[in-house]
Amino acid sequence: MTGEPYLIPPVTNTVEGEITLPGSKSIALRQLAMAALSKGATRISGIPPCDDTDAMLDCIRALGLSVSTSATEVVIEGTMERTSDVRLDARMSGASTRLLIGLAALRSGTTYIDGHPSLRVRTNAPLFNVLKEHGCNIISADGGLPATIKGPIVPPETLTIDGSLSSQYITALLVAAPYFANGHQRISITGSLVSKPYIDITLNEMAKRGVDASWQSASVLQVPAGDYLPGDAVVEGDATAASYFAALATLHGGDVTLSNLGANTRQGDYQFMEIMQQLGARVERTDNTTRIVGPEQLRPLAEIDMNPMPDAALTLITLAPLLPGGGYITGLSSLHHKECDRLECPAAQYRLLGIEAVTSDASINVRQTAPEQIRPHILETYHDHR
């Protein structure tokens, strides 16, 4: 750990108020990638100011587009340049990396992609393998960054990709697929698909931009040829960020209203609200808002599978020692392959705090611990934004 510790004061008052969430990073990155492919000007509001979106905007500029920003919106004009050689820095953004790899597969010029050392250890092998099989020349050590990609892809009628490690590989293909040469592209997913809600987010955002890709079966997607429409787009509040405020309200008997996220969302992490209800919270939803009222007494939580919402799993892991009976959380195998090992790293920090945490390949069992029994400790964040 470097630098001075960041000290967080304990919660001493009731957690209450109205919160405008930062925009969904997942949705923002998808909208930015589609804007890079559309013809004309795209005006996007609600993009969260963070390193991942900043990195994506810089990469879009490097791909030849004009980008102008204000406090409330981003305007992207032009379309991706496809023939020159470009160098892209994805910084620490895994989602941006995969989307950029999909864009690179459409280019005849050479695309060099690199990022922070923490990003270099994250594999892109399943996506690279598909692209290499179908016309792309890729230079990469063990499927990681840095990587050099030269397309364009020449896909068969059906592309087949392993979905057991990350849904981001499928999203990368989905976003680029309307511009493949086939006309109508099928994507067949093998393995046990993780994080399906993130693919549903991609389909929903594509539809907003005029491309109606869809599930043909539980493992096959169909993507029509077409162009993403320019125009206006709005990024709703981030459901993973919402989990933090929902957890605080639930844990401390608070009353929090989220002003820009509601029942209309397709974000899988919004299911976290159902977990808060299991713990005793009252959750009131409109199409675009959510109110969480914490209980007077927390209820025990049965074993729970977080496979559909792995990012929100960290919020639940954080709550676990303060819940009646602790928490046994499963469906976590994908957490090993994030910016850090998001299963073993929290467990290691818990043990330093005096909290018993037992892990398996896909689960963590955290013992209930009274706050006064938790030992002082400066937490290591592992350069991971979660």
RAJOVEN-V136590 format. One record per backbone hydrogen bond with DSSP energy under -0.5 kcal/mol. CO is the residue of the C=O (numbers start at 1). NH is the residue of the N-H. Records with the same first field share a line. If there is no record, write none. Layout:
# RAJOVEN-V136590
CO=NH + NH
This chain:
# RAJOVEN-V136590
5=7
7=9
14=16
15=255
17=257
19=21 + 259
22=238
24=28
25=29
26=30
27=31
28=32
29=33
30=34
31=35
32=36
33=37
34=37 + 38
36=80
38=40
40=78
41=231
42=44 + 76
43=233
44=74
45=235
48=50
50=54
51=55
52=56
53=57
54=58
55=59
56=60
57=61
58=62
59=63
60=65
61=64
63=81
66=77
68=75
72=46
73=70
74=44
75=68
76=42
77=66
82=108 + 109
86=112
88=90 + 114
90=93
91=116
92=94
93=97
94=98
95=99
96=100
97=101
98=102
99=103
100=104
101=105
103=106
104=107
105=152 + 153
107=151
109=151
110=86 + 112
111=113 + 149
112=88
113=146 + 147
114=90
116=119 + 120
117=121
119=122
121=123
124=127 + 128
125=129
126=130
127=131
128=132
129=133
130=134
131=134 + 136
132=135
134=154
136=138
137=150
138=140
139=148
140=142
141=144
143=124
146=141
147=113
148=139
149=111
150=137
157=186
159=188
161=190
163=194
166=169
167=171
168=172
169=173
170=174
171=175
172=176
173=177
174=178
176=179
177=180
178=226
180=183
182=184
183=225
185=223
186=159
187=221
188=161 + 190
190=163
191=193
195=198 + 199
196=199 + 200
197=201
198=202
199=203
200=204
201=205
202=206
203=207
204=208
205=209
206=209 + 211
207=210
209=229
210=212
211=213
214=222
219=189
220=216 + 217
221=187
222=214
223=185
228=39
231=43
233=45
234=236
236=24
238=242
239=243
240=244
241=244 + 245
242=246
243=247
244=248
245=249
246=250
247=251
248=252
249=254
250=253
254=294
255=17
256=292
257=19 + 259
258=261 + 290
260=237
262=265
267=270
268=271
269=272
270=273
271=274 + 275
272=276
273=277
274=278
275=279
276=281
277=280
279=299
281=283
282=284 + 293
284=291
286=263
287=264
288=261
289=286
290=258
291=284
292=256 + 294
293=282
300=302
304=306 + 330
306=309
307=195 + 310
309=313
310=314
311=314
312=315 + 316
313=317
314=318
315=319
316=320
317=321
319=322
320=323
321=369
323=326
324=301
327=329 + 366
328=304
329=364
330=306
332=335
333=336
334=337
335=338 + 342
340=338 + 342
341=345
343=347
344=348
345=349
346=350
347=351
348=352
349=353
350=355
351=354
353=375
356=367
358=365
362=332
363=360
364=329 + 366
365=358
366=327
370=373
371=374
377=379
381=384
383=385
